[in-house]
């Protein structure tokens, strides 16, 4: 009922009153991603020891959490990824059913992937070589990295599916308000030729950030209503079963898909489920700007 009331308040303000649709600040971007994990130490072996995120904080409360960042300069965010331990012992009926049939993990809303944005192509080459050398690492899992060559160009790398988009923003093709995005093979040998062979990969460089998050959802119409009409992100692209949203004219900061089906369960139905807890959007607003966005959401 509360959600319905909020929607009608928004509908009244934006449609009946004829106000200008709310648009998020053009410099908005993903601030951090908070993940729930079953084993903090094992997760640190992957994110810290293997990938090279820097451990910048840790809590020792009953709900143990660690905070990971990149780089050492003052321009680097305080943290990019937070990991919190969650007890996977079933407490509720849904938790028990979930643990009885692990295949249902494919039918719950949540994170599809997150993208790590790198400042230069050579860093992508270096970490790819590093991961090749550690391909048999016990904690190596599917990973997507997005490389930003400059403010107008980006490359996306997924270990299980290599692809890239490598064009200046001036060459992006738009149809109305939607950008045309493609998936093409990445020339691995060409990429590796740019790696610095004498430099062992130790950590993510300054300027690394979270490029985007891609989510499994149950309803694209509701996803668009929330991310575009309420939060004010632009709907920038449509794929079969997927919508993409961004601040300004970026390709996407948030993507949503229904590839697991439209009958998937809400993550909130499971109290002890690992995966996405939440993600944050970094806003550059004055106090009045924050009040405006809060008014629109509430």
C-alpha positions, -999 to +999 in steps of 0.1 A: +000+000+000+028+024+009+045+017-025+012+023-043+007+056-024+042+068-033+035+060-070+003+079-071+020+109-054+046+108-081+020+104-108+000+134-095+031+156-094+045+147-128+014+140-149-017+157-134+002+188-122+021+188-155+055+193-138+088+187-157+099+150-153+127+147-127+162+142-141+191+130-120+223+151-118+243+145-150+275+137-130+257+109-110+275+076-110+277+043-091+295+049-057+299+014-043+284-020-042+276-039-010+276-077-012+266-103+013+289-133+015+291-165+035+328-164+042+347-132+046+382-147+045+375-166+013+360-135-003+391-115+007+413-142-010+395-133-042+389-095-040+420-086-021+447-112-026+439-121-062+423-090-078+442-065-058+415-044-040+430-026-010+415-034+024+406+000+039+382-010+068+369-038+088+342-042+115+344-068+142+307-068+152+284-098+150+278-089+113+314-087+102+321-064+072+351-054+052+356-024+029+377-025-003+390+004-024+416+012-051+445+036-054+461+058-028+453+094-037+427+116-022+406+114-054+399+077-048+365+069-032+366+058+004+355+023-007+342+007-038+331-027-025+317-037+009+315-074+019+293-084+049+291-119+064+257-135+064+248-167+082+234-191+058+217-213+084+179-213+075+158-193+099+125-189+080+104-211+058+116-196+025+153-199+037+148-236+043+132-242+009+159-222-008+187-243+009+169-275+001+170-267-036+200-247-047+187-245-082+163-219-069+192-195-066+187-190-104+152-178-097+158-149-072+161-112-081+196-097-075+229-090-091+237-103-126+271-087-126+290-056-116+316-038-137+349-024-125+360+007-144+398+011-151+414+044-161+438+031-188+440+002-213+473-009-200+458-017-166+433-040-183+461-057-202+481-061-169+452-076-149+442-098-177+477-112-179+477-116-141+444-135-142+457-157-170+487-166-148+463-175-120+436-191-140+437-222-117+433-201-086+408-218-062+388-185-058+388-175-094+352-168-105+333-151-133+344-115-134+335-086-156+358-056-159+350-025-178+379-004-190+377+033-196+403+044-221+394+080-218+362+099-208+346+089-241+357+053-247+352+021-228+360-016-231+342-044-213+359-077-204+342-108-190+364-138-183+338-162-197+327-139-225+351-114-240+336-083-256+343-047-262+329-014-273+357+009-283+345+041-299+347+078-290+314+091-276+311+113-307+308+081-328+281+065-306+249+060-326+217+073-310+182+066-322+161+092-303+171+088-267+186+053-270+222+045-277+232+016-300+254-009-282+272-039-297+290-070-285+321-079-304+352-101-298+381-086-281+416-091-297+433-107-268+468-107-283+465-071-292+455-063-256+483-083-241+508-066-263+501-035-242+507-051-209+538-040-189+555-073-185+580-061-159+553-048-136+536-075-114+499-068-108+495-058-072+465-035-069+439-015-088+452+019-097+439+053-086+409+063-107+393+029-106+356+030-100+324+009-103+312+014-139+278-001-137+256-027-120+234-052-139+204-066-121+180-096-125+145-082-120+110-096-124+093-068-143+109-043-168+080-019-166+084-015-129+122-013-133+118+016-157+092+033-135+117+033-106+150+040-122+138+064-149+106+080-137+115+082-100+153+083-098+156+103-130+180+081-150+177+082-187+165+051-205+194+047-229+191+013-245+167-017-250+178-053-256+156-083-257+145-087-221+167-059-208+166-021-202+196+002-196+196+034-177+222+062-172+228+097-160+233+122-188+244+105-221+265+077-206+258+042-221+245+028-187+250+030-150+223+005-142+209-023-164+180-046-156+169-079-172+142-105-170+164-133-184+156-155-153+119-151-160+092-129-146+082-152-118+115-149-099+113-143-062+121-110-045+154-111-027+138-096+004+119-129+008+151-146+020+167-133+052+201-151+049+207-150+011+242-142-002+246-118-031+237-081-035+227-062-004+225-028-021+244-004-042+249+034-039+245+061-065+269+090-059+252+124-064+268+158-067+240+179-053+236+209-031+214+205+000+184+217-021+192+192-048+191+163-023+158+176-009+144+175-045+154+139-051+141+128-017+108+145-024+106+127-057+114+093-042+091+097-012 
